[in-house]
């Protein structure tokens, strides 16, 4: 019950924490990136080309774009960037979640929407493989499972559902704030479960959190996920869905350092617990 309560509280607080946390930078800070909500056809075309150039399946990309357009239409583009990309200011994008949820629930009373993990996996599901007998702990994925169950379209096969739950499986870890210890634990688990990502220039980016319920009960779980793709002008695009209710975003960065600063600005929050800082993985091996 303690774990369930923790996850529910986290799920409720996350959208507010992720979109309202200001950065340390001043208004005159260097370029932090730009973002789009893919409302206009030109931005969708640009991002689609980058995803296809990275080797992602056109079928998967088209399905994702269909989800994006349906979401934007359902929430009547509330608070979204109407055209192209907008520069990130000193605060990360903020959205009227109450209004968005009201509009969403009117059309989909039983479907909570897709989140970051589902979105990232759906784009790369044919590039991800896992061990058939992989050990899975899907305790923190009950909302994802509910979304997949009530989704208007079938997103995954039984085999893909197993890969999804293996990739995002919760892990037991040590009672320590040493990030390196947790990174090694995450890498080891993926290696044992033979999690592999291949056949694409795109990368799966995951933000891994440490949750502690005391000295004898510590876990790692993937709290956020997105897809990173290179562009021909040597920029990077980061594709994400902020939460079940909050919008799709595509962010444009000059380099991985800007991506890291953005993600840590969103997710590196401190509530005084004896927990390690979150860390960022690119595919299964490299920590940003």
HUJOZI-V344672 format. One record per pair of residues at least 4 apart in sequence whose C-alpha atoms are under 7 Angstrom apart, sorted by the first residue. I is the first residue (numbers start at 1). J is the second residue. Records with the same first field share a line. If there is no record, write none. Layout:
I=J + J
//
This chain:
1=5
2=6
3=7
4=8
5=9
6=10
7=11 + 140
8=12
9=13
10=14
13=17
14=18
15=19 + 243
16=20
17=21
18=266 + 267
19=92 + 93 + 94 + 266
20=91 + 92 + 94
21=91 + 92 + 266
22=90 + 91 + 92
23=90 + 91 + 265
25=29 + 90
26=90
27=90
32=88 + 258
33=87 + 88 + 251 + 252 + 253
34=85 + 86 + 87 + 88 + 251 + 252 + 253
35=85 + 86 + 87 + 88 + 249 + 250 + 251 + 252
36=81 + 84 + 85 + 86 + 249 + 250 + 251
37=80 + 81 + 248 + 249 + 250
38=43 + 44
39=72 + 81 + 82 + 83
40=44 + 82 + 83 + 84
41=45
42=46
43=47 + 84
44=48
45=49
46=50
47=51
48=52 + 61
49=53
50=54 + 229 + 231
51=55 + 56 + 229
52=56 + 57 + 58
54=200 + 201 + 202 + 229
55=200 + 201
56=124 + 200
57=61
58=62
59=63
60=64 + 122 + 123
61=65 + 123
62=66
63=67
64=68 + 123
65=69
66=70
67=71
68=72 + 248
69=73
70=74
71=75
72=76 + 77
73=77
74=103 + 104
75=100 + 103 + 104
78=100
79=95 + 96
81=86
88=92
96=100
97=101 + 246
98=102
99=103
100=104
101=105 + 245
102=106
103=107
104=108
105=109
110=150
111=147 + 150 + 151
112=147 + 244 + 245
113=147 + 244 + 245
114=118 + 119 + 147 + 244
115=119 + 241 + 242 + 243 + 244
116=120 + 224 + 225 + 226 + 240 + 241 + 242 + 243
117=121 + 224 + 225
118=122
119=123 + 241
120=124 + 225 + 226 + 227
121=125 + 164
124=128
125=160
127=197 + 198 + 199
128=196 + 197 + 198
129=163 + 195 + 196 + 197
130=163 + 193 + 194 + 195 + 196
131=193 + 194 + 195
134=166 + 193
135=193
136=165 + 166 + 169
137=169 + 170
138=165 + 169 + 170
140=170
141=145
142=146
143=147
144=148
145=149
146=150
147=151
148=155
156=160 + 161
157=161
158=162
159=163
160=164
161=165
162=166
163=167
164=168
165=169
167=195
168=222
169=221
170=219 + 220 + 221
171=219 + 220 + 221
172=218 + 219 + 220
173=182 + 185 + 218 + 219 + 220
174=218
175=215 + 218
176=275 + 276
177=274 + 275 + 276
178=276
179=183 + 276 + 277
180=184
181=185
182=186
183=187
184=188
185=189
186=190
187=191 + 284 + 285
188=192
189=193
190=194 + 195 + 284
191=195
197=283
201=229
202=227 + 228 + 229
203=227 + 228 + 229 + 282 + 283
204=226 + 227 + 228 + 282 + 283
205=225 + 226 + 227 + 228 + 280 + 281 + 282 + 283
206=222 + 224 + 225 + 226 + 280 + 281 + 282
207=222 + 223 + 224 + 225 + 278 + 279 + 280 + 281
208=220 + 221 + 222 + 223 + 278 + 279 + 280
209=220 + 221 + 222 + 223 + 278 + 279
210=219 + 220 + 221 + 275 + 276 + 278
211=218 + 219 + 220 + 275
212=217 + 218 + 219 + 275
213=217 + 218
225=240
226=238 + 239 + 240
227=238 + 239 + 240
228=236 + 237 + 238 + 239
229=236 + 237 + 238
230=234 + 235 + 236 + 237
231=235 + 236
235=252 + 253 + 254 + 255
236=252 + 253 + 254 + 255
237=250 + 251 + 252 + 253
238=250 + 251 + 252
239=249 + 250 + 251
240=248 + 249 + 250
241=247 + 248 + 249
242=246 + 247 + 248
253=258 + 259
254=258
255=259
256=260
257=261
258=262
259=263
260=264 + 288
261=265
262=266
263=267
264=268
268=277 + 278
280=287 + 288
281=286 + 287 + 288
282=286 + 287 + 288
//
